[in-house]
Amino acid sequence: MATKVFMEALSPTMEEGKLVKWLKNEGDAVKTGDPIGEVETDKAIMELVARGDGILRKRLIAEGDSAPVGTLVGVIATADENIDALIGGAAAAAPAAAAPADTAAPAPAAPAAAPAAAQVVAAAPAGADASRVVAKDDAAATSAVATPTTTAASSQSPVPSSQAPQRSSPLARRLATEKGLDLGKVQGSGPNGRIIKRDIEAAAQGGTGATQPTSPDRQAVRPSDHQSDFSDVPLSTIRKIIAKRLGESIGPIPTFYLTAELDLTRVMEMRAAMTELGDEFKVSVNDVLLKAIAIALSQHPEVNAHWNGDHIRYHNRVHLGMAVATDDGLIVPVIWDADTKGMSQISREAKELAKRARERKLKPEEFTGSTFSVSNLGMFGIDQFTAIINPPEAAILAIGAGEDKVVVVDGEPVVRKRVRVTMSCDHRIIDGAVGAKFLQTLRRLVENPLMLVY
């Protein structure tokens, strides 16, 4: 009995996936649950697993190709089973289980020549909550049913992995162009051999992969001799979803901004005292701010909310999203129930989530479900900025750099460590006074940090 291998919804927001690498060749035996490929979703690189036993008879897309969720990408069958009809109907519909139960659109009819025994499998990742995945990706799956990709319909064999282009981040490609390096000669150290920033820097220092001189006269070289005037880089899956999500935010959402300056003097004193107790108690200023924000949100549920079109959802739990910059774009891993965790635990989780985000190893439950988000650019020396709300959340807090400032205390000028924070608010949910009261609470907690350990 043949099993169709579909491009699955491997994350709740995934609409299409890129086949990074086939882990099984045509003719290899596979069992249910065996990893057969690696797929780049909008957030991470995850495994595509077999949903049936047999032999991987056909791979319908090549490494590096992208396909919408629900597209047929391979066929598993017995050695003597005729799969010509399945291959010829590669443009057929996604599995019926990929659509939610309340979807009104009828399931598409199978091709006339398709075997009646062809197995239909659910498009949900192994070990994941299928209801969450299906509910958020039904539109993508339905689209794949109506408009199959030409790539998936092709009966040609995929390109061998040895011939596939070297994987690299957009930043690495830009740096390689600037430094005159050939990516084909650079060894990648990122996930699955991906070339990242540090590989380009190492290659530049060691002279590996150089394709043109780096002398001061380089600007006199005609572009036509060595390189074009520009380079077009296809959008990564992450960059596509960033563009789509943020396009849904700043335009349609009526946003206003509130800025406050917080005194960090006592935070710095508390951090120094905690550090003296041992490394297990060492926390960063950002860890303290995350804890303070979580406590403030628990006291202001009107800010810890989502806009759901015809209703507002006020959350009773605080799941704090923290923006992490990667080579491919911005990812927002989530610290669940942050208000109930100590600063040391928040510190450990934040470091681990940031590390896993940069390595593209986050699980879906680790980057979905946030009720409020935080973006900190202080480490880059940014004094103040405004962040874009991540729908359907009601607000996001932007944190700038801490700096010493002369301020007046009790009529006397003194030097204090200060930081500016700016809250972007969805005016459909939050009024100015509501946002101001939240920032008042946040200031009280930050400027009296012992309240965070009460």
N, C-alpha and C positions, 0 to 999 in steps of 0.2 A: 504494500500500500504506500503510495508516494506521499511525501510530506513537503509542502511548499515552505520555503524559507523567505520570510518577509522582512523588510526593514521595519524593525519594531520601535515602538515608542519607549525608549530607554530612559527618558526623563519626563517629568510632568509637562514641561514646556516645549518639548521637542516636536518640530514639524518636519524636519528632514535630517538625515544623517549622512556622514561621509564614511565610506568603507575605507578605513585606514589600512587594514591588513587582513588578508585571509589567513587563518590559522590551520585550515585544512585544504588540501589539494583535491582536485577532481579525481575520483577513484578511491579516496580514503574512506575507511569505515568510520562511522560515527554512531554514538549512542545518545539517547535523550539526555540533555543537560551538558553535553560536551561543548566547550567553546569552539566555534568554527570561524569566528572573525572578530575584529576589533572595530568599533564604530565610534566616530567622533560625534558627540551630541552637542547641544548648545552650551554645555557646561563641563563635560568631562569625556574621557575616552573609556568606553565600557565594552564588555564582551557581548557578542551576539551568540546565543546558544542554540543548539539543535533541539527541535521539538519532536523528533522522532528517531527511530533506529533505522540504519541502513547504510547506504554509500552516498557520499556527496557526488551526485552524478553531473551536476551542472552549476557553474558559477556564472550568474548573469550580469554582474557588474564588475568592473575592474577596480583594483586598489587605487584610491584617490578620487573615485567617482562619488557623487552625492545623489541621493534619491529620496523622495518624499516618504514619510511614514506610510506603510501599507503596500509599498512597491515590492513585487516579487524579485528577489535577488538570487535565489538558488533553488535547487530541487534535490531532495534526498529520496532515494528509492532503492529497490533491490537491483542487483547487477543485470538481470534479464528483463526488467520492467520497461515497457515502452513509454518514454516521457516526451515524445515528439509533440504531442498535443499540448502538454503543459508549457513546453518551451515556446511553441508557436503562440500560445495564449499568455505569454509573459506580461502582456498589457492588461490582463484580467484584473478583477477587483481584489481589494484587500480582504482579509478574512472578516466574516460577519461579526466575529467577536470583538473586532477593533472598534465597533460603534457601540455607544451606550444603549441600554435597554429602551430608553425613552426617545431614541432617534426615530423620526418619522420616515426617513428615506428608506425604501425597500432595499434589500440586499440584491446586488447585481447577479444576473444569471451567469452560470458558468459556461465556457465555450462548449459548443455542441460536441466537439470531438474529445473533450476532456474526460478522463476515466471517472466513472461514478464513484470509485473507491478513494479518490484523492482526499487526503486528510487535510482538514482545515484546523489551524491552530490559533490560539489567542495571541495577540500582539502585546505581550507584557513581559518585562524583564524577569529573569529568574530571581525568586526571593522577594520580589517587589509587590506592593499592594496594587493589584491590577485595577481596582476600582478607581484609585487616584490617578493612575496613568491614563486609563481610558477616558475618564471624565474630562481631562484637560486636553486631550489630543484627538477628540472625536472629529473636530473640523479638519485636522490634517489628514486623518485616515480617510474621511469621506472624499476629500480632494483627490487623494491618491487613487481612489476607486474610479472617479470620473475622468481623471486626466493622468494616465500612466505615463512614465517617462520613456523616451526613445531608447535610453541606455538599457533599461531593464528589458525592453522588447528585443534587443539584439540577441542573436544566436551565436555571436562570435565568442571565442574563448577570451577570458580576461587576460590583461597584460601580466606576465610573471612579475613577482615582487622585485626581482633583480633589475627589471627594467623600469620600475616605478620611480617617479621623481623623488629626490631626497626631501624628507619632510623638514620644515623649518618654520619658525615663527615669523610674523610680519616684521617685527623689530630686527630679528636676525637677518632677514633678507635686505632690509634697508641698510643696516650696518655693513653687510657684505658688499653692497653696491658702492657705498661711500669709501670703503677701504680697498676696493678692487680685488675682492676674494671670489674664488670659484667655489660655490656651495658644494659642488660634487667632490671637492677634495678636502672638505671639512668633516671631521668626525663629530657626530652629535652625542651629547651627554644627557639630553632630556628624555622624557618618557618615550619608550620604543625608538630610541635613537634620534629623536627630534633635535634639530640644531637650534640652539637658543643663544641668547646674548653672550654668555660667558664663553661659548665655543668660538664665536667670531673673534672675541677679544683675544683668546688664547692663540688662535690661528694667526691673527695679525701680529702678535708679539713674536711668534715663532717663524713667521714667514711662510706658513703653510697655506696653500691655496691661492697665493698671489697671482694675479693675471696681468697686472700692469704696474708700472713704477709708481712709487709714492713720494717722488721728489717734489720740491716746491714748484717745479715747472709743470706739474700735472695739469694745472688749469689751462695751460696753453695747448694741450692735446685736443684735437678735434673729436667731438663726441662720436662721429661716424667711424673713427679709427678703433675705438675700444668699447664704447657703450653708447646707448641711445640717449636722447634727451630726457627720457622718463621711463618708468617701468610700471606696468599694470599688474597688481597683485589681486587675485580673486579673493572675495570676502570669505573669511573663515566662518564656520558655523556659529561661533560665539559672537563674532562681529555682526552677523546678520540679525541675531536675536536681540543684541544690544540696540541696533538701529531701529528695529521694530518696536521694542518695548519703550524706548525713550521717545520715539515718535508718538506714542500713545499718551505720553505724559505732559511734556511742557506746552504742547498746543492745546489739547482739549481741557486740561485741568486748570481751573482758575487758581493760580498760585500766588501767595504773598510770602514775605520773608521777615523774620524777626531775628535781630542780632543782639547778643548779650556778651559782656566781658566778665569772665570769672576769675577770681583770685585763687591761685594755686599754691600759695605760700604754705598753708597747713598740709596740703597734699604732699608737697615735697618733704616736709618734716616727718609725716607719717611714713612715707616710703623709706626714708633714711633709717627710721627706727625699726621698720619691718626687715630691712636688709640686714641689720645687725643681728637679727634673730636666726638668720640662716638663709641659704639659697631657696629653700622650699617656701619661704614667705616673701621672696622678692617679687615685686610687681612693677609694672610700668605705669606711667601717668595715664596712658590709654586704657589700661585695665581698670584703674580707679574710675575713670570717666564712664566706661561701659557699665560698671556696677551702679554708679550714681544715676545714669540714664534709665537703667532697668528699674531701680527703686522708684524714680520719679514717674515712670510709666504706670507702675502698679498703683500709684496714688492718683493718677489722672487717666482713667480708662477712656475718657473722651478723646484722647490723643492716640491711644493704643487701639486703632480702629481701621477698618477697611471700607472702601466705597464699593458697593456691589450693585450699582445701577438703580434698583428700585428699593434698596434698603441699605442701612449702615450697620455693619457688624462690629460690636464692641467686644474686644477679646478680654477674657478673664485671666489669661496666661500671657506672659511676656516672652516672646521669642525674638531675640535681637539679631538682626542681620548686620553684618559688618562688611563693607566693601573692601575687596582685595584686588589689587592690580596684578595682572599676569601678563606674560608676553603676548597673549592673544586677546586680551580685553579684560573687562571688569566682571568679577564673580562675587556673589554675596552669600557666603556661608552663614549658617544660622547657629547661634547659641540658644538652645532651647531652655525655657524657664530660667532665664538669666537672673531674674529678681530673687530666686531662691538659692542661688549659688554664691559661695564666698569669692572674694577677689582672687585668691590663689587658684581656685578651680576655673574661674573665668579666664585667668591668665594662661593656664595650661591648655584649655580648650581653644582659645583664640590662636595661640601659636600653632597648635596641631592643625586646626582648620585652615589657617593661612598657608601652611606648608603643603597640605594635601590639595588645596586649591591651585597652587602654582604647579604642582605635579600632575594636575588633571586627574586626580584620584578620588574626588568627592563622590559620595553616594547621593542619589536623588533626595533622600530625606535630610541630607546635610546642607542643601542649598535651596530648599523650598519651605514654605510655611512661616516666613518671618512676619511679625506684626508691626515692626518699626525698624528702620535702618539707620546706620551711622556711617559716615565717610570721613576719614581723618587724613588730611594732607599735610599735617604739621611737620612730619619727618622730612618733607621736601622743602621746608622753609616758607610755606604759603601762610600768610598772616590771616587771611579771611577769604572765604569763597561761598558760593551757593551751589548746593547739590540738587540734582533732579529727582523728584519723587519716583519711587518704584511702585507703580500701580499693582494692586489696589490700595496700597498703604496710604494713610492720611498725611504722613509727614516723613521727613528725613532730616537728620542733624549733621551739619558740616562742621568739622573741628579744625581750627587752624593751629599754628605753631605757638608754643608757650614762649614768652619773652619777658625779659626784665623791663619794667616800666616805673617811672617816677609817678607816684600817686600821693594824694593828700590823705593822711590818716590822723584823726584827732587834731586837725589843723596844722600838721607837720608833714613836709615832703619826705616820703620814704620810698625805697626801691622794693617792688613786689613782682613776683612771677605771675603773669597774667596770660589768659588765653581767650580768644574770641570764638564763639560758636554761633552759627546761623541756622535757624530752622526754616526749611521750606514747608509751607502748610497748604493743604488742599482746602480752599475756602468753602467747598461744599460740605465739609465735615467740621472743620475747625474755624472758629471765629478768632479775631485778634486777641480778645481778652482771654480766651481759653488757652491759646498758645503762650501768651505772656505769663499766665499763672503757672504753666508747666515749667517755663524757664526760671521763674522765681523759685520753685521747688528745687530745680536742678542746682541753682546757685547756692541755696541753703545747704544742700547735701555736699557739694564740692567744697565749699568754704568751711564746712564743719564735718570733715570726712569720718570722724569717729562715729557719726550717725550711721555710717554704712556697715559697721560691725556690731551695731547694737542688737 
